[in-house]
Amino acid sequence: MNWIAIGVTLKLAMLTALLLVVIGLPIAYWVSFSRWRWKFLVESVVALPLVLPPTVMGFYILVAIGPHSPFGRLYTDLVGHPLPFTFEGLLIASVLYSLPFAVQPFAAAFDQVDRRLIEASWTLGVSRAGTFFKLILPMSVAGVVTGFVLSFAHTLGEFGVVLMVGGNIEGVTRTVSIDIYDEVQALNYAGAAMTALFLLAVSYLILLSVYAMNRKVWAVWPQK
């Protein structure tokens, strides 16, 4: 197995999941509690990666962060090199591509919080920020963990967006999914099978933990 590619993939998945917690929580809070009648427009944009082909999204991200875009030129001027085909550019693409996998579980968890408790907190003089961190967030831990884990797992299997934005640079942007593709292209089916089995096992364990947590299986597991 290509442990370098595995290391890059795990690093990318962890950073993506952590950034999505920071970025996704405010978005999910707004989606859940906003009364703006046109908020479905924002929800549709957030959910767009679910239906958009990865190559299409990768192409638009590549254009958006490229050296000819305002953002890309600013980054190049500040850092000294362009974003495309770097780990940083790959991280931006992964965050955008996995955004709905974090925001939707977050928002669903916020929707389950009893609004009467929230209003009671406001009535007692607790600020909106205080109510969020002391009431809403603790009662939504399962949804937050689910969003974190799903965005982590989704990043593990990225291919189209990764290849479009990051390319295939060993030790920098070459992930497990690209490594499997390269092994198949080289007719090294044994190596591809071993890496694919590793990715399958990790993905299954991640999903198993999510389902177990959401069903609260451990709470009813018979004690010896």
N, C-alpha and C positions, 0 to 999 in steps of 0.2 A: 504493500500500500504506500501511497505517496503521503507521508506524514507531514510534509511541508504544506501540501494543499489542504490537508485536514486542519492543520494549525491556522492557516489563513481563513478557512471557512468558519471555524469555531470563533475566531477573533471577530470576524465580520458579523456573525450571527449575534454574538453577545453585545457588541457595540450597537448594532441596529436595534436590538430589543431594549437596551437601556435608553437609547435616544427616543425610541417610540413611547416609552413611559413618560418621559419629560414632555414630549411634543403632543402625544396622544391624549393625555389626561385633560388638559385645557380644552382641546377640541371636543372630546367626548362630553365634558361638562356642559359646554355651550350647546352641543347638539341635544343633550338630554333636557336641559332646563330652559333653553331659549324659547320664546313665544313668537319669534319672528315668523310670519306666515310663509315666507319664501326660503326657510332654512333647508327645505328639501333640495334646493340647488346645491348647497354646500355638502349635504349628505351624499348627493349623487357624485360630486367630484371626488370625495373621499373614497367612495366605493368603486370608482372607475377602474382601478387596477385589477379588480376581481374579474372583469369582463374584457378588458383591453388586452390584445395579444402582447406578450412580453417584448417581442421585437419592435412593435410599434411604440410602446412606452419607452423602451430603451433608446429608440431613435430620437424621440422628442427630448428625453433627458440629455442625451448626448449633444443635441443642438443647444439646449438651454444652458448647459455648463461649458460649452465649447469656447474657444478663444475669440470667436466672433460675436458672442453674446455679451451684453453689458456685465452680467454677473461673472462670466468667464474671464473677460478682460480685467475686471477688478481683482479677481483672485490671482490672475497671472502677474499683475503689477505688484500685488502685495507679497506673494510667495516666491515668484520667480519661475514658476512652471505651470502649465495648464492643468486643469482637472481631469480631463478624459484619460483613461488608461493609467490611473493611479488608484491607490487604495482609498484615498479620500473621496474621489469621484465615485468609486464603487459603493462606498458607504452612503453617500447621498442618494444614489439610485436605489439602494436596498431599502433605505428608510421610506422613500416615496412608494416603492413597490409593495412594501409590507404594511403600509399605513392602515388600510382597512382591517387587517388581522389584529390590530391593537385597538383601534378606535371603537369598532363595533362591540367587542366584548366589554370594553370599559363602559360605553354608553348603555348597554343592556343591563349591566350591574347597577349603574346609577338609577336607571328607571325602576329598579326593584326596591329602592329605598323608599320607605313610607314618607310621603310628602308632609304628613301631619307632624312627624318628628322634626323635619327640616323647618317648618313654619314655627314650631314651638321653640326651636333653637333661636330663630331670628327674633321671636317675641321676647325672649329672655335677654336680648341685647347682644348675642354673639354675632360677630361679623360674618359675612359670607365666606371669607377665607377660613375663619375659625370653624365655622360649621362644616366646611368641606373637609378639613384635616382632622377634626375631632369626631365627626359624625358620619359623613357620607363615605369618606375613604375607608375608615375601619369596617363599615358595613358592606363594602364592595371589594374586599380583599380577594375573594375567589375570582371575581371577574377581572380584576387587575392582573392577578397571577396567570389567568387563562390567556389574556391578551399578550402578556409578556412571553409565555411559553409558545403560543401559536406563531407570533412574529419571529421568534427564535427558530422554530422548526421550519417555517416557510422560507426563511433566509438560507437554511441549510441546502434546500433543493433548488435554489434559483439557477437558471441557466441562460435564458434568452437575454434578460436585462444585463446579467453579469458579462456575457460575451460582447454585447453591444457597447457597453460603457467602459468595462474594465479590460476587455481583451483577454489575453492568455499569457500573462507574464509570470513566470515561475517565482514563487516566493512573494509576490506582490498582489496579483489579481487572479491567479489560477486557483480556482476553488475545486471542491470534490466533484461537483457535477461536470465541470469542464474536463477534469482529469479522467473521469469515466468515459466521456465522449472520445477523448484522445486515445485511450487504451483500446476502445472498440475500433477506432479508425486504423490503429496499428495492428489490429487482429490479435491483440493480447487479451483474449476473453477471460483467461484465468485471473489476471490482474484486475480487470474491470469487474468481474464477479465478486472478488474479495472486497473491493472498495464499495461496490453497490450493496453487498450484504451488511457491511459496517454501517452505511448510511441508513439502510432499512431498519436495522436494529435500534439505532439511536432515535430515529423518527418514531418508531413504534413505542419505545419506552417513554418518549416525551408525550405522545398522545395518550398512552395508558395512564400516565400520571395525571393528565388533565381530566380525563373522564372519571378517574377514581376520586379526584378531589371534588369535582362538581356533583358526583352522586353521593359524596360523603360516605364512601364505602368503609373507610377506616373507623368511622364513628359507630358503625353497627357490627364491626367484625367481632366474632365471638372471642372473648378473653379466656385464656387458659388459666 
